């Protein structure tokens, strides 16, 4: 699972020491680092730049380092602009609002093709993918463990292509008994899934209930 940074920092810029020919004091070294962060709330607003400057002076005759840091914010409007970087990781790569067909006599949970091909197959072994693709109406498929994140219980399902001509994939076998009935799932409940490649299993969670 890959985390992403919503507003990534630009690379740190370093300013070389000036007067390396001997114009400065040989005992003191001055270093200035400038860190620029461009924030653009929308295309209509001008950029707000934050300059973080740190001047560190190290003296051979002093036992302690003297450091000073200052932040200067410049804004094109009089209103204050709050900039906050959030590091987030949404592990529930596959999300679905349950339909009647997911809870009924078909005894399967249907997952769209794009979700499987983007968030599951790239992290499965070639043999596992082949077993999933060999499912269909004839049976087959890949037997997988599914960890219920909410109840910390592990269940066995079969994951396979729904049919030879279908573009969807399904969970079958114990889906109704172990999930629909045990978790009392209803139409319009939202569930989440992801493939845990470290343990070669799916992880399941009820994200939202229809009635809160």
BAFI-3210 file (N, C-alpha, C; in Angstrom, 3 decimals, decimal comma, padded with zeros to 6 digits):
// residues 212
n [1|2|3|4|5|6|7|8|9|10|11|12|13|14|15|16|17|18|19|20|21|22|23|24|25|26|27|28|29|30|31|32|33|34|35|36|37|38|39|40|41|42|43|44|45|46|47|48|49|50|51|52|53|54|55|56|57|58|59|60|61|62|63|64|65|66|67|68|69|70|71|72|73|74|75|76|77|78|79|80|81|82|83|84|85|86|87|88|89|90|91|92|93|94|95|96|97|98|99|100|101|102|103|104|105|106|107|108|109|110|111|112|113|114|115|116|117|118|119|120|121|122|123|124|125|126|127|128|129|130|131|132|133|134|135|136|137|138|139|140|141|142|143|144|145|146|147|148|149|150|151|152|153|154|155|156|157|158|159|160|161|162|163|164|165|166|167|168|169|170|171|172|173|174|175|176|177|178|179|180|181|182|183|184|185|186|187|188|189|190|191|192|193|194|195|196|197|198|199|200|201|202|203|204|205|206|207|208|209|210|211|212]
n.u [000,833|000,603|001,535|000,600|001,608|-000,244|000,344|003,230|006,573|008,852|012,193|014,954|016,857|020,241|022,571|025,609|028,661|029,779|032,452|034,711|037,302|038,687|037,715|035,984|035,676|037,868|037,420|034,772|031,813|029,215|026,032|023,293|020,090|017,441|014,053|011,475|007,997|005,382|002,083|-001,060|-004,184|-006,334|-006,783|-007,273|-006,176|-003,160|000,143|001,318|004,189|006,440|009,246|011,825|014,453|017,640|020,345|023,381|026,106|029,335|031,868|035,363|036,335|034,329|032,297|029,728|027,073|025,675|022,452|019,908|016,571|014,081|010,821|009,178|006,241|004,548|001,800|-000,593|-003,078|-005,168|-006,386|-005,824|-004,097|-004,375|-002,116|-001,701|-000,115|-000,994|-000,297|-001,373|-002,841|-004,809|-005,876|-007,928|-008,383|-010,234|-013,522|-016,973|-020,423|-022,946|-025,172|-028,437|-028,006|-025,587|-026,170|-028,015|-029,534|-027,587|-025,253|-022,723|-020,125|-019,660|-016,947|-015,616|-013,796|-011,670|-010,854|-009,764|-007,686|-006,058|-005,499|-005,088|-004,118|-001,464|000,017|-000,121|001,047|002,065|001,008|-001,160|-002,794|-003,423|-004,974|-007,182|-008,192|-008,970|-011,422|-014,774|-017,930|-017,512|-016,452|-013,634|-011,099|-009,431|-008,680|-008,926|-007,778|-009,560|-009,295|-011,294|-011,301|-012,673|-013,621|-011,511|-011,226|-010,675|-011,562|-012,599|-012,762|-013,647|-012,022|-012,565|-012,876|-016,031|-017,443|-016,629|-017,076|-017,483|-016,631|-016,101|-015,168|-015,550|-016,333|-016,945|-018,331|-018,247|-019,375|-022,005|-022,742|-020,535|-020,113|-022,310|-024,538|-023,340|-022,212|-024,404|-025,060|-026,376|-028,324|-026,818|-024,918|-021,490|-018,534|-015,045|-012,029|-008,756|-005,768|-003,557|-000,387|001,760|000,876|-000,514|-003,383|-006,802|-008,144|-010,914|-013,492|-016,198|-017,117|-019,069|-022,340|-025,682|-027,657|-026,173]
n.v [-001,185|002,081|005,132|008,534|011,888|014,736|017,455|017,696|018,456|020,729|020,186|020,672|023,625|024,532|026,987|027,929|028,421|031,685|033,792|032,061|032,439|033,585|035,913|035,851|035,088|032,669|031,051|030,942|029,546|030,086|029,026|028,811|027,779|027,475|026,910|026,355|026,420|025,917|026,916|026,405|027,112|027,395|028,035|030,722|032,103|033,684|032,359|031,339|031,759|030,225|030,989|029,432|030,023|029,236|030,100|029,042|029,427|028,426|028,538|028,343|029,008|028,694|026,629|025,901|025,688|028,317|028,989|030,156|030,538|031,463|032,197|033,413|034,633|035,350|036,855|037,394|038,356|039,927|038,251|035,495|032,537|029,169|026,610|023,254|020,235|016,965|013,718|010,831|007,604|005,580|002,576|000,996|-000,061|-001,144|-000,350|-000,705|-000,137|-002,020|-004,033|-005,417|-007,775|-008,608|-009,676|-011,630|-014,643|-015,436|-015,768|-014,444|-011,950|-009,275|-007,861|-005,110|-005,226|-003,355|-002,609|-004,954|-005,518|-003,329|-003,059|-005,565|-007,835|-006,919|-007,431|-010,053|-013,436|-014,947|-017,493|-017,459|-015,491|-016,761|-018,889|-017,491|-016,425|-018,722|-019,431|-018,945|-020,228|-022,913|-023,527|-023,797|-021,295|-019,259|-020,216|-018,265|-016,640|-014,473|-011,761|-010,437|-007,269|-005,846|-007,681|-009,302|-011,911|-014,805|-015,952|-018,280|-017,933|-018,203|-016,808|-015,554|-015,235|-014,164|-015,296|-016,825|-014,947|-012,669|-009,445|-009,087|-009,900|-012,262|-013,050|-016,112|-019,135|-019,121|-016,621|-015,594|-016,854|-016,355|-013,631|-011,907|-012,787|-013,164|-010,640|-009,139|-007,684|-005,100|-003,752|-001,026|-000,660|000,186|-001,375|-002,252|-003,417|-004,882|-006,220|-008,018|-008,291|-009,161|-011,214|-012,697|-012,552|-011,362|-008,386|-007,353|-004,937|-003,202|-000,184|001,867|002,037|001,647|002,781|004,367]
n.w [000,000|-000,940|000,337|-000,124|-000,646|-000,261|-000,933|-002,171|-001,012|-002,566|-003,838|-001,544|-001,509|-001,736|-000,695|-001,834|-000,073|000,179|-001,042|-001,128|-001,739|000,282|001,346|003,451|007,008|008,095|010,263|010,728|009,508|007,362|006,706|004,575|004,165|001,990|001,864|-000,151|-000,443|-002,503|-002,565|-003,834|-003,760|-005,576|-009,099|-009,380|-007,291|-006,267|-005,889|-002,710|-000,942|001,202|003,019|004,515|006,519|007,673|009,575|010,486|012,576|013,145|015,411|015,992|018,435|020,165|022,213|021,834|019,441|017,578|016,594|014,416|013,410|011,077|009,913|007,130|005,855|002,894|001,412|-001,166|-000,660|001,828|003,574|005,751|004,884|005,290|005,343|005,142|005,238|004,603|005,416|004,148|003,981|002,282|002,776|001,871|-000,985|-002,719|-002,944|-002,281|-002,676|-001,455|-003,378|-004,143|-005,540|-004,543|-002,147|-002,366|-003,762|-005,544|-004,278|-004,191|-004,183|-006,196|-007,949|-009,676|-012,803|-013,301|-010,741|-009,715|-011,541|-011,199|-008,442|-007,317|-008,968|-009,795|-007,532|-006,953|-007,343|-010,473|-010,829|-009,057|-010,200|-012,588|-011,657|-010,662|-013,039|-014,300|-013,417|-013,650|-014,939|-014,817|-012,438|-010,304|-009,770|-007,264|-004,049|-001,215|001,776|003,942|005,921|008,401|009,256|011,200|013,088|013,553|012,538|010,490|007,275|004,700|001,244|-002,260|-004,969|-008,138|-011,774|-012,904|-015,103|-018,284|-020,252|-018,848|-017,462|-014,891|-011,477|-008,779|-005,337|-003,860|-002,437|000,822|001,140|001,683|004,134|005,903|005,760|004,782|006,377|008,922|009,457|009,155|006,781|004,702|001,952|000,317|002,262|002,753|001,819|002,258|000,702|000,469|-001,003|000,845|000,376|001,846|003,473|001,719|001,378|001,468|002,961|004,783|005,415|006,994|005,943|005,974|007,290|006,075|007,662|009,279]
ca.u [000,000|001,464|001,028|000,915|001,646|-001,159|001,061|004,621|007,557|009,848|013,520|015,669|017,875|021,378|023,337|027,027|029,375|030,325|033,805|035,582|038,688|039,358|037,158|035,277|036,455|038,144|036,983|033,313|031,178|027,806|025,255|021,905|019,232|016,136|013,069|010,290|006,801|004,357|000,725|-001,956|-005,525|-007,025|-006,100|-007,532|-005,354|-001,730|000,880|001,843|005,484|007,013|010,697|012,384|015,880|018,382|021,742|024,143|027,490|030,155|033,123|036,368|036,607|033,106|031,976|028,328|026,646|024,646|021,540|018,728|015,660|012,977|009,864|008,549|005,129|004,101|000,519|-001,072|-004,353|-005,125|-006,897|-004,811|-004,245|-003,864|-001,534|-001,458|000,200|-001,499|000,222|-002,467|-002,745|-006,105|-005,563|-009,077|-008,268|-011,478|-014,690|-018,214|-021,720|-023,581|-026,446|-029,257|-027,400|-024,448|-026,670|-029,102|-029,388|-026,419|-024,202|-021,417|-019,838|-019,085|-015,925|-015,333|-012,525|-010,594|-010,371|-008,927|-006,483|-005,216|-005,137|-004,889|-003,250|-000,043|000,662|-000,285|001,959|001,505|000,205|-002,414|-003,611|-003,901|-006,063|-008,352|-008,719|-009,477|-012,682|-015,919|-019,074|-017,083|-015,896|-012,250|-010,824|-008,371|-009,150|-008,184|-008,151|-010,026|-009,299|-012,276|-010,562|-013,509|-013,809|-010,241|-011,457|-010,239|-012,557|-012,169|-013,616|-013,060|-011,937|-012,448|-013,636|-017,428|-017,705|-015,643|-017,378|-017,711|-015,517|-016,087|-014,660|-016,467|-016,025|-018,023|-018,183|-018,862|-019,648|-023,289|-022,734|-019,481|-020,067|-023,634|-025,337|-022,584|-022,030|-025,710|-024,883|-027,605|-028,187|-026,250|-023,746|-020,243|-017,459|-013,729|-011,153|-007,457|-004,960|-002,389|000,607|002,695|000,302|-001,243|-004,792|-007,591|-008,604|-012,284|-013,977|-017,429|-016,733|-020,232|-023,633|-026,749|-028,360|-025,196]
ca.v [000,000|003,219|006,391|009,650|013,191|015,538|018,600|017,342|019,514|020,833|019,852|021,660|024,342|024,897|028,134|027,684|029,398|032,776|034,280|030,944|032,819|034,096|037,180|035,675|034,624|031,243|030,299|030,907|029,044|030,480|028,194|029,260|026,862|028,055|025,863|027,010|025,584|026,598|026,507|026,949|026,628|027,261|028,735|032,143|032,712|033,693|031,438|031,796|031,118|030,258|030,908|029,003|030,310|028,848|030,509|028,400|029,886|027,560|029,222|027,450|029,407|028,516|025,208|025,691|026,194|029,351|028,762|031,018|030,143|032,411|031,882|034,607|034,271|036,450|036,541|038,445|038,854|040,293|037,139|034,496|031,284|028,060|025,538|022,071|019,044|015,774|012,448|009,901|006,328|004,910|001,184|000,301|000,234|-001,550|000,050|-001,000|-000,010|-003,304|-004,076|-006,585|-008,960|-009,032|-010,244|-012,559|-016,073|-015,712|-016,144|-013,932|-010,519|-008,919|-006,816|-004,651|-005,640|-002,364|-002,645|-006,146|-005,410|-002,232|-003,135|-006,940|-008,643|-006,537|-007,852|-011,497|-014,236|-015,316|-018,705|-017,081|-014,794|-017,774|-019,625|-016,604|-016,313|-020,018|-019,706|-019,005|-021,067|-024,308|-023,699|-023,357|-020,081|-019,292|-020,208|-017,220|-016,273|-013,091|-011,282|-009,408|-006,290|-005,393|-008,729|-010,023|-013,320|-015,168|-016,783|-018,822|-017,677|-018,477|-015,593|-016,004|-014,502|-014,586|-016,208|-016,678|-013,740|-011,546|-008,549|-008,886|-010,973|-012,495|-013,888|-017,090|-020,163|-018,801|-015,188|-015,316|-017,310|-015,767|-012,172|-011,276|-013,115|-012,954|-009,209|-008,501|-006,684|-004,631|-002,975|000,325|-000,639|000,317|-002,233|-002,009|-004,578|-004,731|-007,433|-007,955|-009,124|-009,725|-012,449|-013,342|-012,662|-010,138|-007,814|-006,860|-004,017|-002,449|001,223|002,681|001,361|002,406|003,522|005,003]
ca.w [000,000|-001,054|000,840|-000,990|-000,016|-001,042|-001,461|-001,930|-000,921|-003,610|-003,309|-000,752|-002,252|-000,909|-001,153|-001,605|000,752|-000,609|-000,743|-000,818|-002,044|001,463|001,791|004,716|008,145|007,936|011,437|010,770|008,298|007,333|005,785|004,459|003,426|001,674|001,572|-000,713|-000,578|-003,285|-002,213|-004,831|-003,432|-006,840|-010,172|-009,304|-006,262|-006,516|-005,045|-001,431|-000,755|002,535|003,019|005,792|006,463|008,868|009,551|011,556|012,648|013,983|015,721|016,565|019,810|020,952|022,418|021,487|018,139|017,600|015,473|014,365|012,335|010,916|008,851|006,581|004,983|002,051|000,806|-002,054|-000,161|003,239|004,371|006,055|004,166|006,082|004,540|005,967|004,480|005,265|004,948|004,347|003,283|002,258|002,474|001,293|-002,405|-003,381|-002,161|-002,992|-002,019|-001,735|-004,092|-003,816|-006,150|-003,720|-000,894|-002,650|-004,022|-006,381|-003,317|-004,583|-004,137|-007,485|-007,920|-011,042|-013,384|-013,154|-009,360|-009,560|-012,363|-010,720|-007,025|-006,841|-009,826|-009,800|-006,286|-006,850|-008,161|-011,776|-010,648|-008,409|-011,202|-013,529|-011,007|-010,631|-014,399|-014,753|-012,729|-014,548|-014,579|-014,641|-011,105|-010,246|-009,026|-006,254|-002,664|-000,509|003,144|004,055|007,303|008,744|010,058|012,318|014,097|013,679|012,233|009,146|006,600|003,420|000,092|-003,570|-005,777|-009,525|-012,786|-012,782|-016,212|-019,351|-021,031|-017,939|-017,172|-013,443|-010,631|-007,666|-004,180|-003,674|-001,401|002,114|001,207|002,337|005,530|006,736|005,711|004,707|007,561|010,160|009,663|008,958|005,731|004,077|000,719|000,460|003,145|001,993|002,311|001,679|000,580|-000,183|-001,025|001,716|-000,307|002,824|004,008|000,614|001,739|001,406|004,224|004,596|006,449|006,741|006,056|006,339|007,327|005,442|008,709|010,153]
c.u [000,870|000,811|001,410|000,830|000,840|-000,485|002,547|005,525|008,416|011,218|014,151|016,756|019,001|022,143|024,796|027,634|030,020|031,735|034,738|037,057|039,408|038,829|036,460|036,216|036,643|037,644|035,478|032,779|029,705|027,090|023,821|021,143|017,892|015,200|011,778|009,156|005,749|002,994|-000,234|-003,362|-006,388|-006,342|-006,264|-006,633|-003,890|-001,044|001,338|003,133|005,970|008,523|011,183|013,894|016,541|019,827|022,445|025,586|028,253|031,496|034,088|036,648|035,412|032,787|030,545|028,038|025,553|023,767|020,354|017,875|014,500|012,091|009,173|007,461|004,685|002,822|000,047|-002,406|-004,238|-005,606|-005,802|-005,124|-003,604|-003,354|-001,187|-001,234|-000,252|-000,897|-000,843|-002,231|-004,090|-005,872|-006,702|-009,176|-009,524|-012,641|-015,948|-019,416|-022,549|-024,937|-027,199|-028,631|-026,201|-024,889|-027,673|-028,683|-028,182|-025,191|-022,814|-021,343|-019,098|-018,133|-015,609|-013,925|-011,401|-010,018|-009,416|-007,608|-005,535|-004,679|-004,862|-003,857|-001,779|000,729|000,489|000,783|001,277|000,612|-001,150|-003,347|-004,207|-005,052|-007,333|-009,011|-009,333|-010,802|-013,836|-016,984|-018,667|-016,582|-014,487|-012,107|-009,728|-008,989|-008,277|-008,683|-008,551|-010,088|-010,374|-011,601|-011,342|-013,574|-012,552|-010,444|-011,080|-011,218|-012,025|-013,213|-012,905|-013,146|-011,696|-013,155|-015,051|-017,827|-016,686|-015,845|-017,541|-016,448|-015,386|-015,530|-015,561|-015,774|-017,211|-017,692|-018,908|-019,233|-020,932|-023,223|-021,752|-019,465|-021,460|-024,433|-024,591|-022,429|-023,316|-025,613|-026,206|-027,292|-027,763|-025,210|-022,499|-019,165|-016,140|-012,910|-009,775|-006,706|-003,710|-001,322|001,608|002,204|-000,517|-002,701|-005,483|-007,911|-009,918|-012,666|-015,317|-017,111|-017,883|-021,489|-024,701|-027,463|-027,397|-024,569]
c.v [001,237|004,439|007,494|010,949|014,144|016,751|018,369|018,554|019,524|020,568|021,011|022,302|024,730|026,050|027,911|028,790|030,424|033,100|033,144|031,272|033,405|035,412|037,061|035,205|033,123|030,418|030,120|030,418|029,384|029,669|028,669|028,289|027,523|026,954|026,541|026,008|026,376|026,043|027,184|026,420|026,441|028,148|030,246|032,837|032,662|032,749|032,112|031,038|031,298|030,077|030,563|029,160|029,927|029,251|029,900|028,883|029,018|028,241|028,257|027,775|029,213|027,040|024,888|026,270|027,235|029,168|029,694|030,582|031,112|031,955|033,163|034,174|035,497|036,035|037,703|039,013|039,132|039,168|036,115|033,206|030,183|026,981|024,391|020,878|017,825|014,536|011,393|008,642|005,632|003,470|000,461|000,641|-000,126|-001,200|-000,228|-000,769|-001,225|-003,143|-005,348|-007,868|-009,475|-009,775|-011,373|-013,979|-016,422|-016,080|-015,687|-012,428|-010,165|-007,737|-006,404|-005,027|-004,654|-002,358|-003,811|-005,994|-004,326|-002,472|-004,546|-007,692|-008,221|-007,046|-009,341|-012,197|-014,594|-016,548|-018,381|-016,387|-015,792|-018,578|-018,785|-016,556|-017,618|-020,385|-019,867|-019,961|-022,517|-024,572|-023,158|-022,075|-020,297|-019,240|-019,235|-017,078|-014,804|-012,728|-010,219|-008,457|-005,883|-006,415|-009,566|-011,529|-013,579|-016,169|-017,207|-018,540|-018,155|-017,201|-016,009|-015,034|-015,071|-015,560|-015,936|-015,383|-012,499|-010,725|-008,295|-010,116|-011,092|-013,243|-014,821|-017,986|-019,753|-017,329|-014,884|-015,667|-016,512|-014,243|-011,534|-011,533|-012,798|-011,474|-008,422|-007,362|-006,369|-003,910|-001,546|000,436|-000,528|-000,553|-001,852|-003,286|-004,134|-006,049|-007,213|-008,882|-009,744|-011,065|-013,210|-013,598|-011,323|-009,676|-007,097|-005,926|-003,425|-000,982|002,105|001,831|002,262|003,291|004,152|004,041]
c.w [000,000|-000,543|-000,113|-000,239|-000,858|-001,680|-001,247|-001,871|-002,169|-003,007|-002,567|-001,584|-001,314|-001,512|-000,811|-000,769|-000,157|-000,162|-000,342|-001,064|-000,854|001,949|003,131|005,793|008,030|009,085|011,479|009,431|008,364|006,275|005,755|003,580|003,192|001,239|001,103|-000,830|-001,326|-002,917|-003,171|-004,587|-004,669|-007,868|-010,093|-008,301|-006,659|-005,533|-003,765|-001,187|000,671|002,420|004,412|005,697|007,764|008,689|010,752|011,486|013,626|014,184|016,388|018,012|020,723|021,055|022,027|020,107|018,333|016,370|015,562|013,202|012,273|009,778|008,415|005,625|004,207|001,355|-000,046|-001,602|001,324|004,133|004,577|005,322|004,990|005,154|005,457|005,070|005,262|004,610|005,212|003,537|003,386|001,823|001,771|-000,187|-003,184|-002,466|-002,976|-002,099|-002,419|-002,415|-003,701|-004,356|-005,355|-002,462|-001,107|-002,956|-004,894|-005,543|-003,753|-004,389|-005,411|-007,343|-009,360|-011,508|-013,117|-011,741|-009,145|-010,313|-011,875|-009,310|-006,503|-007,682|-009,822|-008,584|-006,007|-007,676|-009,480|-011,659|-010,028|-009,395|-012,183|-012,929|-010,943|-012,003|-014,898|-014,106|-013,696|-014,065|-014,324|-013,228|-011,072|-009,444|-007,992|-004,861|-001,869|000,926|003,146|005,535|007,467|009,727|011,311|013,445|014,333|013,536|010,778|008,543|005,236|002,341|-001,165|-004,391|-007,226|-010,469|-012,794|-013,878|-017,308|-020,132|-020,156|-017,756|-015,674|-012,737|-009,408|-006,530|-003,988|-002,480|-000,120|002,261|001,981|003,822|006,390|006,750|005,724|005,979|008,857|010,486|009,459|007,938|005,052|002,767|001,064|001,573|002,268|002,639|001,635|001,682|000,102|-000,087|-000,193|001,138|000,660|003,362|002,963|000,988|001,519|002,825|003,940|005,736|006,028|006,997|006,522|006,306|006,719|006,456|009,707|011,115]
res [x|x|x|x|x|x|x|x|x|x|x|x|x|x|x|x|x|x|x|x|x|x|x|x|x|x|x|x|x|x|x|x|x|x|x|x|x|x|x|x|x|x|x|x|x|x|x|x|x|x|x|x|x|x|x|x|x|x|x|x|x|x|x|x|x|x|x|x|x|x|x|x|x|x|x|x|x|x|x|x|x|x|x|x|x|x|x|x|x|x|x|x|x|x|x|x|x|x|x|x|x|x|x|x|x|x|x|x|x|x|x|x|x|x|x|x|x|x|x|x|x|x|x|x|x|x|x|x|x|x|x|x|x|x|x|x|x|x|x|x|x|x|x|x|x|x|x|x|x|x|x|x|x|x|x|x|x|x|x|x|x|x|x|x|x|x|x|x|x|x|x|x|x|x|x|x|x|x|x|x|x|x|x|x|x|x|x|x|x|x|x|x|x|x|x|x|x|x|x|x|x|x|x|x|x|x|x|x|x|x|x|x]
***
